Amino acid sequence: MRRPFNPATSLLAGRPKAALEADLAVAQQAYIDLQSGAKVINVSYAQGSGSRAVTYTQASIADVQMLIRSLQLQLGIVQRARRPIRVVFG
């Protein structure tokens, strides 16, 4: 069973909201560029005590989607989907 998302303990905890929003905008633009086949994308961001740069290609769209989802969760834009409701007829 998955533990619920906790923004206080996520890898993005402690990052200022403005920085998270800027990172989200960059990641979303990277996703659009990859989907359209425009180009290979370089994304840079700071995490913890250092900065990091990642290069994404068409094959790594799923990685960009996961980054976007993580940023959205941290910002409280989206919530985790709840489990489906099952109806049992007895």
HTML snippet that shows the backbone in 3Dmol.js (N, CA, C, O; Angstrom):
<script src="https://3Dmol.org/build/3Dmol-min.js"></script>
<div id="view" style="width:600px;height:400px;position:relative"></div>
<script>
const pdb = `
ATOM      1  N   MET A   1       0.835  -1.174   0.000  1.00  0.00           N
ATOM      2  CA  MET A   1       0.000   0.000   0.000  1.00  0.00           C
ATOM      3  C   MET A   1       0.884   1.243   0.000  1.00  0.00           C
ATOM      4  O   MET A   1       1.870   1.314   0.733  1.00  0.00           O
ATOM      5  N   ARG A   2       0.528   2.204  -0.814  1.00  0.00           N
ATOM      6  CA  ARG A   2       1.288   3.437  -0.919  1.00  0.00           C
ATOM      7  C   ARG A   2       1.004   4.360   0.248  1.00  0.00           C
ATOM      8  O   ARG A   2      -0.132   4.479   0.706  1.00  0.00           O
ATOM      9  N   ARG A   3       2.058   5.011   0.721  1.00  0.00           N
ATOM     10  CA  ARG A   3       1.865   6.017   1.759  1.00  0.00           C
ATOM     11  C   ARG A   3       1.353   7.293   1.116  1.00  0.00           C
ATOM     12  O   ARG A   3       1.700   7.586  -0.028  1.00  0.00           O
ATOM     13  N   PRO A   4       0.541   8.055   1.823  1.00  0.00           N
ATOM     14  CA  PRO A   4       0.046   9.305   1.263  1.00  0.00           C
ATOM     15  C   PRO A   4       1.190  10.296   1.055  1.00  0.00           C
ATOM     16  O   PRO A   4       2.184  10.277   1.781  1.00  0.00           O
ATOM     17  N   PHE A   5       1.034  11.152   0.064  1.00  0.00           N
ATOM     18  CA  PHE A   5       2.048  12.151  -0.233  1.00  0.00           C
ATOM     19  C   PHE A   5       2.132  13.146   0.918  1.00  0.00           C
ATOM     20  O   PHE A   5       1.108  13.634   1.397  1.00  0.00           O
ATOM     21  N   ASN A   6       3.338  13.442   1.355  1.00  0.00           N
ATOM     22  CA  ASN A   6       3.556  14.408   2.421  1.00  0.00           C
ATOM     23  C   ASN A   6       4.537  15.464   1.925  1.00  0.00           C
ATOM     24  O   ASN A   6       5.723  15.166   1.789  1.00  0.00           O
ATOM     25  N   PRO A   7       4.079  16.700   1.648  1.00  0.00           N
ATOM     26  CA  PRO A   7       4.968  17.727   1.135  1.00  0.00           C
ATOM     27  C   PRO A   7       6.101  18.084   2.094  1.00  0.00           C
ATOM     28  O   PRO A   7       7.133  18.600   1.665  1.00  0.00           O
ATOM     29  N   ALA A   8       5.919  17.818   3.377  1.00  0.00           N
ATOM     30  CA  ALA A   8       6.956  18.147   4.351  1.00  0.00           C
ATOM     31  C   ALA A   8       8.145  17.194   4.290  1.00  0.00           C
ATOM     32  O   ALA A   8       9.236  17.532   4.749  1.00  0.00           O
ATOM     33  N   THR A   9       7.938  16.006   3.725  1.00  0.00           N
ATOM     34  CA  THR A   9       9.027  15.025   3.667  1.00  0.00           C
ATOM     35  C   THR A   9       9.423  14.656   2.243  1.00  0.00           C
ATOM     36  O   THR A   9      10.265  13.780   2.048  1.00  0.00           O
ATOM     37  N   SER A  10       8.837  15.303   1.250  1.00  0.00           N
ATOM     38  CA  SER A  10       9.180  14.977  -0.139  1.00  0.00           C
ATOM     39  C   SER A  10      10.576  15.488  -0.470  1.00  0.00           C
ATOM     40  O   SER A  10      11.163  16.261   0.287  1.00  0.00           O
ATOM     41  N   LEU A  11      11.091  15.054  -1.591  1.00  0.00           N
ATOM     42  CA  LEU A  11      12.411  15.511  -2.023  1.00  0.00           C
ATOM     43  C   LEU A  11      12.440  17.006  -2.322  1.00  0.00           C
ATOM     44  O   LEU A  11      13.509  17.616  -2.327  1.00  0.00           O
ATOM     45  N   LEU A  12      11.287  17.595  -2.567  1.00  0.00           N
ATOM     46  CA  LEU A  12      11.204  19.014  -2.886  1.00  0.00           C
ATOM     47  C   LEU A  12      10.878  19.875  -1.669  1.00  0.00           C
ATOM     48  O   LEU A  12      10.687  21.083  -1.806  1.00  0.00           O
ATOM     49  N   ALA A  13      10.811  19.281  -0.497  1.00  0.00           N
ATOM     50  CA  ALA A  13      10.496  20.017   0.731  1.00  0.00           C
ATOM     51  C   ALA A  13      11.551  21.100   0.976  1.00  0.00           C
ATOM     52  O   ALA A  13      12.744  20.880   0.770  1.00  0.00           O
ATOM     53  N   GLY A  14      11.097  22.254   1.411  1.00  0.00           N
ATOM     54  CA  GLY A  14      12.007  23.351   1.720  1.00  0.00           C
ATOM     55  C   GLY A  14      12.299  24.260   0.547  1.00  0.00           C
ATOM     56  O   GLY A  14      12.902  25.319   0.718  1.00  0.00           O
ATOM     57  N   ARG A  15      11.887  23.868  -0.624  1.00  0.00           N
ATOM     58  CA  ARG A  15      12.108  24.701  -1.816  1.00  0.00           C
ATOM     59  C   ARG A  15      11.058  25.798  -1.824  1.00  0.00           C
ATOM     60  O   ARG A  15       9.877  25.513  -1.622  1.00  0.00           O
ATOM     61  N   PRO A  16      11.450  27.040  -2.051  1.00  0.00           N
ATOM     62  CA  PRO A  16      10.476  28.137  -2.065  1.00  0.00           C
ATOM     63  C   PRO A  16       9.404  27.934  -3.138  1.00  0.00           C
ATOM     64  O   PRO A  16       9.675  27.383  -4.205  1.00  0.00           O
ATOM     65  N   LYS A  17       8.190  28.385  -2.840  1.00  0.00           N
ATOM     66  CA  LYS A  17       7.065  28.202  -3.753  1.00  0.00           C
ATOM     67  C   LYS A  17       7.339  28.841  -5.111  1.00  0.00           C
ATOM     68  O   LYS A  17       7.011  28.260  -6.145  1.00  0.00           O
ATOM     69  N   ALA A  18       7.933  30.023  -5.117  1.00  0.00           N
ATOM     70  CA  ALA A  18       8.231  30.707  -6.385  1.00  0.00           C
ATOM     71  C   ALA A  18       9.194  29.885  -7.239  1.00  0.00           C
ATOM     72  O   ALA A  18       9.055  29.829  -8.461  1.00  0.00           O
ATOM     73  N   ALA A  19      10.163  29.252  -6.595  1.00  0.00           N
ATOM     74  CA  ALA A  19      11.122  28.416  -7.328  1.00  0.00           C
ATOM     75  C   ALA A  19      10.434  27.171  -7.879  1.00  0.00           C
ATOM     76  O   ALA A  19      10.707  26.756  -9.006  1.00  0.00           O
ATOM     77  N   LEU A  20       9.538  26.573  -7.085  1.00  0.00           N
ATOM     78  CA  LEU A  20       8.789  25.400  -7.550  1.00  0.00           C
ATOM     79  C   LEU A  20       7.914  25.758  -8.745  1.00  0.00           C
ATOM     80  O   LEU A  20       7.819  24.989  -9.702  1.00  0.00           O
ATOM     81  N   GLU A  21       7.276  26.922  -8.691  1.00  0.00           N
ATOM     82  CA  GLU A  21       6.426  27.355  -9.805  1.00  0.00           C
ATOM     83  C   GLU A  21       7.256  27.590 -11.061  1.00  0.00           C
ATOM     84  O   GLU A  21       6.826  27.244 -12.162  1.00  0.00           O
ATOM     85  N   ALA A  22       8.444  28.177 -10.904  1.00  0.00           N
ATOM     86  CA  ALA A  22       9.331  28.394 -12.052  1.00  0.00           C
ATOM     87  C   ALA A  22       9.799  27.056 -12.626  1.00  0.00           C
ATOM     88  O   ALA A  22       9.841  26.879 -13.843  1.00  0.00           O
ATOM     89  N   ASP A  23      10.153  26.111 -11.739  1.00  0.00           N
ATOM     90  CA  ASP A  23      10.563  24.776 -12.187  1.00  0.00           C
ATOM     91  C   ASP A  23       9.431  24.088 -12.946  1.00  0.00           C
ATOM     92  O   ASP A  23       9.665  23.440 -13.967  1.00  0.00           O
ATOM     93  N   LEU A  24       8.212  24.229 -12.447  1.00  0.00           N
ATOM     94  CA  LEU A  24       7.052  23.618 -13.091  1.00  0.00           C
ATOM     95  C   LEU A  24       6.848  24.188 -14.488  1.00  0.00           C
ATOM     96  O   LEU A  24       6.568  23.441 -15.426  1.00  0.00           O
ATOM     97  N   ALA A  25       6.985  25.497 -14.634  1.00  0.00           N
ATOM     98  CA  ALA A  25       6.821  26.121 -15.950  1.00  0.00           C
ATOM     99  C   ALA A  25       7.871  25.602 -16.934  1.00  0.00           C
ATOM    100  O   ALA A  25       7.562  25.336 -18.096  1.00  0.00           O
ATOM    101  N   VAL A  26       9.109  25.460 -16.466  1.00  0.00           N
ATOM    102  CA  VAL A  26      10.188  24.949 -17.324  1.00  0.00           C
ATOM    103  C   VAL A  26       9.910  23.496 -17.714  1.00  0.00           C
ATOM    104  O   VAL A  26      10.077  23.116 -18.873  1.00  0.00           O
ATOM    105  N   ALA A  27       9.486  22.691 -16.743  1.00  0.00           N
ATOM    106  CA  ALA A  27       9.214  21.275 -17.022  1.00  0.00           C
ATOM    107  C   ALA A  27       8.034  21.118 -17.977  1.00  0.00           C
ATOM    108  O   ALA A  27       8.059  20.260 -18.859  1.00  0.00           O
ATOM    109  N   GLN A  28       7.002  21.941 -17.805  1.00  0.00           N
ATOM    110  CA  GLN A  28       5.850  21.857 -18.698  1.00  0.00           C
ATOM    111  C   GLN A  28       6.232  22.271 -20.120  1.00  0.00           C
ATOM    112  O   GLN A  28       5.766  21.669 -21.087  1.00  0.00           O
ATOM    113  N   GLN A  29       7.075  23.291 -20.251  1.00  0.00           N
ATOM    114  CA  GLN A  29       7.522  23.691 -21.583  1.00  0.00           C
ATOM    115  C   GLN A  29       8.380  22.589 -22.209  1.00  0.00           C
ATOM    116  O   GLN A  29       8.291  22.338 -23.410  1.00  0.00           O
ATOM    117  N   ALA A  30       9.199  21.940 -21.403  1.00  0.00           N
ATOM    118  CA  ALA A  30      10.008  20.821 -21.893  1.00  0.00           C
ATOM    119  C   ALA A  30       9.107  19.696 -22.395  1.00  0.00           C
ATOM    120  O   ALA A  30       9.381  19.091 -23.432  1.00  0.00           O
ATOM    121  N   TYR A  31       8.033  19.417 -21.658  1.00  0.00           N
ATOM    122  CA  TYR A  31       7.082  18.378 -22.055  1.00  0.00           C
ATOM    123  C   TYR A  31       6.433  18.728 -23.392  1.00  0.00           C
ATOM    124  O   TYR A  31       6.316  17.873 -24.270  1.00  0.00           O
ATOM    125  N   ILE A  32       6.015  19.970 -23.545  1.00  0.00           N
ATOM    126  CA  ILE A  32       5.397  20.409 -24.801  1.00  0.00           C
ATOM    127  C   ILE A  32       6.385  20.281 -25.950  1.00  0.00           C
ATOM    128  O   ILE A  32       6.035  19.791 -27.024  1.00  0.00           O
ATOM    129  N   ASP A  33       7.615  20.718 -25.727  1.00  0.00           N
ATOM    130  CA  ASP A  33       8.635  20.635 -26.782  1.00  0.00           C
ATOM    131  C   ASP A  33       8.941  19.189 -27.156  1.00  0.00           C
ATOM    132  O   ASP A  33       9.133  18.876 -28.331  1.00  0.00           O
ATOM    133  N   LEU A  34       8.986  18.311 -26.162  1.00  0.00           N
ATOM    134  CA  LEU A  34       9.248  16.905 -26.456  1.00  0.00           C
ATOM    135  C   LEU A  34       8.087  16.269 -27.211  1.00  0.00           C
ATOM    136  O   LEU A  34       8.296  15.535 -28.177  1.00  0.00           O
ATOM    137  N   GLN A  35       6.863  16.553 -26.768  1.00  0.00           N
ATOM    138  CA  GLN A  35       5.687  15.990 -27.427  1.00  0.00           C
ATOM    139  C   GLN A  35       5.590  16.441 -28.878  1.00  0.00           C
ATOM    140  O   GLN A  35       5.169  15.678 -29.747  1.00  0.00           O
ATOM    141  N   SER A  36       5.978  17.672 -29.131  1.00  0.00           N
ATOM    142  CA  SER A  36       5.886  18.186 -30.494  1.00  0.00           C
ATOM    143  C   SER A  36       7.093  17.786 -31.341  1.00  0.00           C
ATOM    144  O   SER A  36       7.130  18.050 -32.542  1.00  0.00           O
ATOM    145  N   GLY A  37       8.083  17.144 -30.704  1.00  0.00           N
ATOM    146  CA  GLY A  37       9.277  16.728 -31.432  1.00  0.00           C
ATOM    147  C   GLY A  37      10.189  17.882 -31.777  1.00  0.00           C
ATOM    148  O   GLY A  37      11.043  17.768 -32.656  1.00  0.00           O
ATOM    149  N   ALA A  38      10.010  18.990 -31.089  1.00  0.00           N
ATOM    150  CA  ALA A  38      10.773  20.198 -31.398  1.00  0.00           C
ATOM    151  C   ALA A  38      12.271  20.018 -31.187  1.00  0.00           C
ATOM    152  O   ALA A  38      13.078  20.435 -32.017  1.00  0.00           O
ATOM    153  N   LYS A  39      12.637  19.392 -30.064  1.00  0.00           N
ATOM    154  CA  LYS A  39      14.070  19.292 -29.783  1.00  0.00           C
ATOM    155  C   LYS A  39      14.338  18.459 -28.547  1.00  0.00           C
ATOM    156  O   LYS A  39      13.421  18.071 -27.824  1.00  0.00           O
ATOM    157  N   VAL A  40      15.613  18.192 -28.321  1.00  0.00           N
ATOM    158  CA  VAL A  40      16.079  17.605 -27.079  1.00  0.00           C
ATOM    159  C   VAL A  40      16.057  18.726 -26.051  1.00  0.00           C
ATOM    160  O   VAL A  40      16.396  19.864 -26.376  1.00  0.00           O
ATOM    161  N   ILE A  41      15.671  18.430 -24.838  1.00  0.00           N
ATOM    162  CA  ILE A  41      15.469  19.452 -23.821  1.00  0.00           C
ATOM    163  C   ILE A  41      16.481  19.309 -22.703  1.00  0.00           C
ATOM    164  O   ILE A  41      16.766  18.199 -22.253  1.00  0.00           O
ATOM    165  N   ASN A  42      17.027  20.436 -22.253  1.00  0.00           N
ATOM    166  CA  ASN A  42      17.877  20.481 -21.071  1.00  0.00           C
ATOM    167  C   ASN A  42      17.104  21.214 -19.976  1.00  0.00           C
ATOM    168  O   ASN A  42      16.587  22.310 -20.195  1.00  0.00           O
ATOM    169  N   VAL A  43      17.032  20.599 -18.801  1.00  0.00           N
ATOM    170  CA  VAL A  43      16.357  21.210 -17.659  1.00  0.00           C
ATOM    171  C   VAL A  43      17.357  21.305 -16.532  1.00  0.00           C
ATOM    172  O   VAL A  43      18.025  20.323 -16.206  1.00  0.00           O
ATOM    173  N   SER A  44      17.468  22.484 -15.928  1.00  0.00           N
ATOM    174  CA  SER A  44      18.349  22.681 -14.787  1.00  0.00           C
ATOM    175  C   SER A  44      17.507  23.077 -13.589  1.00  0.00           C
ATOM    176  O   SER A  44      16.553  23.844 -13.715  1.00  0.00           O
ATOM    177  N   TYR A  45      17.862  22.552 -12.433  1.00  0.00           N
ATOM    178  CA  TYR A  45      17.156  22.924 -11.210  1.00  0.00           C
ATOM    179  C   TYR A  45      18.089  22.729 -10.025  1.00  0.00           C
ATOM    180  O   TYR A  45      19.058  21.973 -10.098  1.00  0.00           O
ATOM    181  N   ALA A  46      17.786  23.416  -8.943  1.00  0.00           N
ATOM    182  CA  ALA A  46      18.568  23.290  -7.721  1.00  0.00           C
ATOM    183  C   ALA A  46      17.812  22.395  -6.759  1.00  0.00           C
ATOM    184  O   ALA A  46      16.594  22.500  -6.613  1.00  0.00           O
ATOM    185  N   GLN A  47      18.551  21.517  -6.109  1.00  0.00           N
ATOM    186  CA  GLN A  47      17.921  20.611  -5.157  1.00  0.00           C
ATOM    187  C   GLN A  47      18.898  20.390  -4.016  1.00  0.00           C
ATOM    188  O   GLN A  47      20.040  19.980  -4.225  1.00  0.00           O
ATOM    189  N   GLY A  48      18.442  20.661  -2.837  1.00  0.00           N
ATOM    190  CA  GLY A  48      19.311  20.463  -1.684  1.00  0.00           C
ATOM    191  C   GLY A  48      20.494  21.405  -1.727  1.00  0.00           C
ATOM    192  O   GLY A  48      20.324  22.622  -1.796  1.00  0.00           O
ATOM    193  N   SER A  49      21.686  20.851  -1.686  1.00  0.00           N
ATOM    194  CA  SER A  49      22.889  21.675  -1.599  1.00  0.00           C
ATOM    195  C   SER A  49      23.536  21.970  -2.944  1.00  0.00           C
ATOM    196  O   SER A  49      24.581  22.620  -2.989  1.00  0.00           O
ATOM    197  N   GLY A  50      22.949  21.514  -4.030  1.00  0.00           N
ATOM    198  CA  GLY A  50      23.574  21.754  -5.324  1.00  0.00           C
ATOM    199  C   GLY A  50      22.571  21.856  -6.439  1.00  0.00           C
ATOM    200  O   GLY A  50      21.374  21.645  -6.244  1.00  0.00           O
ATOM    201  N   SER A  51      23.070  22.182  -7.605  1.00  0.00           N
ATOM    202  CA  SER A  51      22.186  22.256  -8.764  1.00  0.00           C
ATOM    203  C   SER A  51      22.435  21.046  -9.651  1.00  0.00           C
ATOM    204  O   SER A  51      23.449  20.358  -9.532  1.00  0.00           O
ATOM    205  N   ARG A  52      21.491  20.808 -10.534  1.00  0.00           N
ATOM    206  CA  ARG A  52      21.564  19.623 -11.375  1.00  0.00           C
ATOM    207  C   ARG A  52      21.009  19.959 -12.744  1.00  0.00           C
ATOM    208  O   ARG A  52      20.071  20.748 -12.857  1.00  0.00           O
ATOM    209  N   ALA A  53      21.563  19.383 -13.761  1.00  0.00           N
ATOM    210  CA  ALA A  53      21.060  19.554 -15.120  1.00  0.00           C
ATOM    211  C   ALA A  53      20.747  18.172 -15.691  1.00  0.00           C
ATOM    212  O   ALA A  53      21.511  17.222 -15.517  1.00  0.00           O
ATOM    213  N   VAL A  54      19.617  18.084 -16.369  1.00  0.00           N
ATOM    214  CA  VAL A  54      19.184  16.817 -16.953  1.00  0.00           C
ATOM    215  C   VAL A  54      18.823  17.067 -18.405  1.00  0.00           C
ATOM    216  O   VAL A  54      18.197  18.077 -18.727  1.00  0.00           O
ATOM    217  N   THR A  55      19.214  16.154 -19.284  1.00  0.00           N
ATOM    218  CA  THR A  55      18.844  16.247 -20.688  1.00  0.00           C
ATOM    219  C   THR A  55      17.790  15.185 -20.974  1.00  0.00           C
ATOM    220  O   THR A  55      17.990  14.003 -20.696  1.00  0.00           O
ATOM    221  N   TYR A  56      16.668  15.624 -21.531  1.00  0.00           N
ATOM    222  CA  TYR A  56      15.581  14.718 -21.870  1.00  0.00           C
ATOM    223  C   TYR A  56      15.486  14.576 -23.381  1.00  0.00           C
ATOM    224  O   TYR A  56      15.708  15.530 -24.127  1.00  0.00           O
ATOM    225  N   THR A  57      15.157  13.388 -23.810  1.00  0.00           N
ATOM    226  CA  THR A  57      14.933  13.130 -25.230  1.00  0.00           C
ATOM    227  C   THR A  57      13.506  12.620 -25.395  1.00  0.00           C
ATOM    228  O   THR A  57      12.793  12.446 -24.407  1.00  0.00           O
ATOM    229  N   GLN A  58      13.092  12.384 -26.610  1.00  0.00           N
ATOM    230  CA  GLN A  58      11.744  11.898 -26.883  1.00  0.00           C
ATOM    231  C   GLN A  58      11.426  10.636 -26.081  1.00  0.00           C
ATOM    232  O   GLN A  58      10.285  10.428 -25.670  1.00  0.00           O
ATOM    233  N   ALA A  59      12.425   9.807 -25.864  1.00  0.00           N
ATOM    234  CA  ALA A  59      12.203   8.547 -25.160  1.00  0.00           C
ATOM    235  C   ALA A  59      11.937   8.740 -23.671  1.00  0.00           C
ATOM    236  O   ALA A  59      11.468   7.810 -23.015  1.00  0.00           O
ATOM    237  N   SER A  60      12.218   9.906 -23.123  1.00  0.00           N
ATOM    238  CA  SER A  60      12.067  10.092 -21.683  1.00  0.00           C
ATOM    239  C   SER A  60      10.905  11.017 -21.314  1.00  0.00           C
ATOM    240  O   SER A  60      10.960  11.720 -20.305  1.00  0.00           O
ATOM    241  N   ILE A  61       9.870  11.011 -22.126  1.00  0.00           N
ATOM    242  CA  ILE A  61       8.687  11.819 -21.829  1.00  0.00           C
ATOM    243  C   ILE A  61       8.085  11.406 -20.486  1.00  0.00           C
ATOM    244  O   ILE A  61       7.601  12.259 -19.741  1.00  0.00           O
ATOM    245  N   ALA A  62       8.107  10.135 -20.175  1.00  0.00           N
ATOM    246  CA  ALA A  62       7.558   9.662 -18.899  1.00  0.00           C
ATOM    247  C   ALA A  62       8.300  10.286 -17.717  1.00  0.00           C
ATOM    248  O   ALA A  62       7.687  10.598 -16.696  1.00  0.00           O
ATOM    249  N   ASP A  63       9.613  10.468 -17.850  1.00  0.00           N
ATOM    250  CA  ASP A  63      10.385  11.108 -16.783  1.00  0.00           C
ATOM    251  C   ASP A  63       9.951  12.555 -16.581  1.00  0.00           C
ATOM    252  O   ASP A  63       9.838  13.019 -15.446  1.00  0.00           O
ATOM    253  N   VAL A  64       9.711  13.260 -17.668  1.00  0.00           N
ATOM    254  CA  VAL A  64       9.251  14.650 -17.578  1.00  0.00           C
ATOM    255  C   VAL A  64       7.863  14.692 -16.942  1.00  0.00           C
ATOM    256  O   VAL A  64       7.576  15.571 -16.129  1.00  0.00           O
ATOM    257  N   GLN A  65       7.002  13.742 -17.310  1.00  0.00           N
ATOM    258  CA  GLN A  65       5.671  13.675 -16.713  1.00  0.00           C
ATOM    259  C   GLN A  65       5.762  13.449 -15.205  1.00  0.00           C
ATOM    260  O   GLN A  65       5.013  14.062 -14.444  1.00  0.00           O
ATOM    261  N   MET A  66       6.658  12.589 -14.770  1.00  0.00           N
ATOM    262  CA  MET A  66       6.829  12.329 -13.342  1.00  0.00           C
ATOM    263  C   MET A  66       7.344  13.569 -12.618  1.00  0.00           C
ATOM    264  O   MET A  66       6.910  13.856 -11.502  1.00  0.00           O
ATOM    265  N   LEU A  67       8.265  14.307 -13.240  1.00  0.00           N
ATOM    266  CA  LEU A  67       8.770  15.544 -12.649  1.00  0.00           C
ATOM    267  C   LEU A  67       7.641  16.556 -12.506  1.00  0.00           C
ATOM    268  O   LEU A  67       7.499  17.184 -11.456  1.00  0.00           O
ATOM    269  N   ILE A  68       6.843  16.717 -13.547  1.00  0.00           N
ATOM    270  CA  ILE A  68       5.711  17.651 -13.505  1.00  0.00           C
ATOM    271  C   ILE A  68       4.746  17.242 -12.401  1.00  0.00           C
ATOM    272  O   ILE A  68       4.293  18.089 -11.630  1.00  0.00           O
ATOM    273  N   ARG A  69       4.430  15.973 -12.317  1.00  0.00           N
ATOM    274  CA  ARG A  69       3.496  15.485 -11.290  1.00  0.00           C
ATOM    275  C   ARG A  69       4.039  15.740  -9.885  1.00  0.00           C
ATOM    276  O   ARG A  69       3.289  16.134  -8.991  1.00  0.00           O
ATOM    277  N   SER A  70       5.342  15.517  -9.688  1.00  0.00           N
ATOM    278  CA  SER A  70       5.953  15.765  -8.382  1.00  0.00           C
ATOM    279  C   SER A  70       5.864  17.235  -8.002  1.00  0.00           C
ATOM    280  O   SER A  70       5.538  17.572  -6.864  1.00  0.00           O
ATOM    281  N   LEU A  71       6.153  18.102  -8.953  1.00  0.00           N
ATOM    282  CA  LEU A  71       6.073  19.537  -8.688  1.00  0.00           C
ATOM    283  C   LEU A  71       4.634  19.963  -8.399  1.00  0.00           C
ATOM    284  O   LEU A  71       4.392  20.767  -7.499  1.00  0.00           O
ATOM    285  N   GLN A  72       3.682  19.426  -9.162  1.00  0.00           N
ATOM    286  CA  GLN A  72       2.272  19.757  -8.933  1.00  0.00           C
ATOM    287  C   GLN A  72       1.810  19.283  -7.549  1.00  0.00           C
ATOM    288  O   GLN A  72       1.089  20.000  -6.856  1.00  0.00           O
ATOM    289  N   LEU A  73       2.219  18.095  -7.155  1.00  0.00           N
ATOM    290  CA  LEU A  73       1.865  17.586  -5.838  1.00  0.00           C
ATOM    291  C   LEU A  73       2.450  18.470  -4.744  1.00  0.00           C
ATOM    292  O   LEU A  73       1.765  18.799  -3.776  1.00  0.00           O
ATOM    293  N   GLN A  74       3.712  18.853  -4.897  1.00  0.00           N
ATOM    294  CA  GLN A  74       4.371  19.688  -3.897  1.00  0.00           C
ATOM    295  C   GLN A  74       3.684  21.043  -3.777  1.00  0.00           C
ATOM    296  O   GLN A  74       3.574  21.599  -2.684  1.00  0.00           O
ATOM    297  N   LEU A  75       3.225  21.569  -4.906  1.00  0.00           N
ATOM    298  CA  LEU A  75       2.546  22.867  -4.899  1.00  0.00           C
ATOM    299  C   LEU A  75       1.078  22.753  -4.492  1.00  0.00           C
ATOM    300  O   LEU A  75       0.420  23.770  -4.271  1.00  0.00           O
ATOM    301  N   GLY A  76       0.561  21.534  -4.391  1.00  0.00           N
ATOM    302  CA  GLY A  76      -0.837  21.346  -4.017  1.00  0.00           C
ATOM    303  C   GLY A  76      -1.800  21.587  -5.164  1.00  0.00           C
ATOM    304  O   GLY A  76      -2.993  21.789  -4.938  1.00  0.00           O
ATOM    305  N   ILE A  77      -1.298  21.569  -6.390  1.00  0.00           N
ATOM    306  CA  ILE A  77      -2.137  21.810  -7.569  1.00  0.00           C
ATOM    307  C   ILE A  77      -3.037  20.613  -7.839  1.00  0.00           C
ATOM    308  O   ILE A  77      -4.210  20.780  -8.174  1.00  0.00           O
ATOM    309  N   VAL A  78      -2.499  19.418  -7.695  1.00  0.00           N
ATOM    310  CA  VAL A  78      -3.284  18.202  -7.894  1.00  0.00           C
ATOM    311  C   VAL A  78      -3.124  17.324  -6.659  1.00  0.00           C
ATOM    312  O   VAL A  78      -2.131  17.419  -5.937  1.00  0.00           O
ATOM    313  N   GLN A  79      -4.078  16.500  -6.438  1.00  0.00           N
ATOM    314  CA  GLN A  79      -4.028  15.536  -5.337  1.00  0.00           C
ATOM    315  C   GLN A  79      -3.901  14.145  -5.942  1.00  0.00           C
ATOM    316  O   GLN A  79      -4.241  13.928  -7.105  1.00  0.00           O
ATOM    317  N   ARG A  80      -3.424  13.234  -5.164  1.00  0.00           N
ATOM    318  CA  ARG A  80      -3.371  11.847  -5.634  1.00  0.00           C
ATOM    319  C   ARG A  80      -4.785  11.360  -5.880  1.00  0.00           C
ATOM    320  O   ARG A  80      -5.706  11.675  -5.127  1.00  0.00           O
ATOM    321  N   ALA A  81      -4.944  10.604  -6.919  1.00  0.00           N
ATOM    322  CA  ALA A  81      -6.261  10.032  -7.210  1.00  0.00           C
ATOM    323  C   ALA A  81      -6.633   9.060  -6.099  1.00  0.00           C
ATOM    324  O   ALA A  81      -5.797   8.300  -5.611  1.00  0.00           O
ATOM    325  N   ARG A  82      -7.878   9.098  -5.716  1.00  0.00           N
ATOM    326  CA  ARG A  82      -8.288   8.154  -4.689  1.00  0.00           C
ATOM    327  C   ARG A  82      -8.628   6.818  -5.322  1.00  0.00           C
ATOM    328  O   ARG A  82      -8.848   6.721  -6.529  1.00  0.00           O
ATOM    329  N   ARG A  83      -8.666   5.815  -4.507  1.00  0.00           N
ATOM    330  CA  ARG A  83      -8.959   4.482  -5.002  1.00  0.00           C
ATOM    331  C   ARG A  83     -10.388   4.422  -5.509  1.00  0.00           C
ATOM    332  O   ARG A  83     -11.258   5.125  -4.996  1.00  0.00           O
ATOM    333  N   PRO A  84     -10.639   3.597  -6.504  1.00  0.00           N
ATOM    334  CA  PRO A  84     -11.998   3.496  -7.028  1.00  0.00           C
ATOM    335  C   PRO A  84     -12.966   2.946  -5.975  1.00  0.00           C
ATOM    336  O   PRO A  84     -12.601   2.107  -5.152  1.00  0.00           O
ATOM    337  N   ILE A  85     -14.170   3.424  -6.023  1.00  0.00           N
ATOM    338  CA  ILE A  85     -15.211   2.930  -5.119  1.00  0.00           C
ATOM    339  C   ILE A  85     -15.775   1.652  -5.739  1.00  0.00           C
ATOM    340  O   ILE A  85     -16.162   1.628  -6.907  1.00  0.00           O
ATOM    341  N   ARG A  86     -15.812   0.625  -4.956  1.00  0.00           N
ATOM    342  CA  ARG A  86     -16.328  -0.657  -5.439  1.00  0.00           C
ATOM    343  C   ARG A  86     -17.683  -0.931  -4.795  1.00  0.00           C
ATOM    344  O   ARG A  86     -17.857  -0.800  -3.584  1.00  0.00           O
ATOM    345  N   VAL A  87     -18.600  -1.301  -5.610  1.00  0.00           N
ATOM    346  CA  VAL A  87     -19.936  -1.633  -5.124  1.00  0.00           C
ATOM    347  C   VAL A  87     -20.054  -3.148  -5.046  1.00  0.00           C
ATOM    348  O   VAL A  87     -19.765  -3.859  -6.009  1.00  0.00           O
ATOM    349  N   VAL A  88     -20.479  -3.625  -3.894  1.00  0.00           N
ATOM    350  CA  VAL A  88     -20.622  -5.058  -3.698  1.00  0.00           C
ATOM    351  C   VAL A  88     -22.089  -5.357  -3.452  1.00  0.00           C
ATOM    352  O   VAL A  88     -22.692  -4.827  -2.519  1.00  0.00           O
ATOM    353  N   PHE A  89     -22.652  -6.195  -4.282  1.00  0.00           N
ATOM    354  CA  PHE A  89     -24.037  -6.609  -4.115  1.00  0.00           C
ATOM    355  C   PHE A  89     -24.031  -7.948  -3.398  1.00  0.00           C
ATOM    356  O   PHE A  89     -23.406  -8.912  -3.841  1.00  0.00           O
ATOM    357  N   GLY A  90     -24.734  -7.982  -2.291  1.00  0.00           N
ATOM    358  CA  GLY A  90     -24.695  -9.192  -1.492  1.00  0.00           C
ATOM    359  C   GLY A  90     -25.914  -9.922  -1.554  1.00  0.00           C
ATOM    360  O   GLY A  90     -26.035 -10.974  -0.926  1.00  0.00           O
TER     361      GLY A  90
END
`;
const viewer = $3Dmol.createViewer("view");
viewer.addModel(pdb, "pdb");
viewer.setStyle({}, {cartoon: {color: "spectrum"}});
viewer.zoomTo();
viewer.render();
</script>
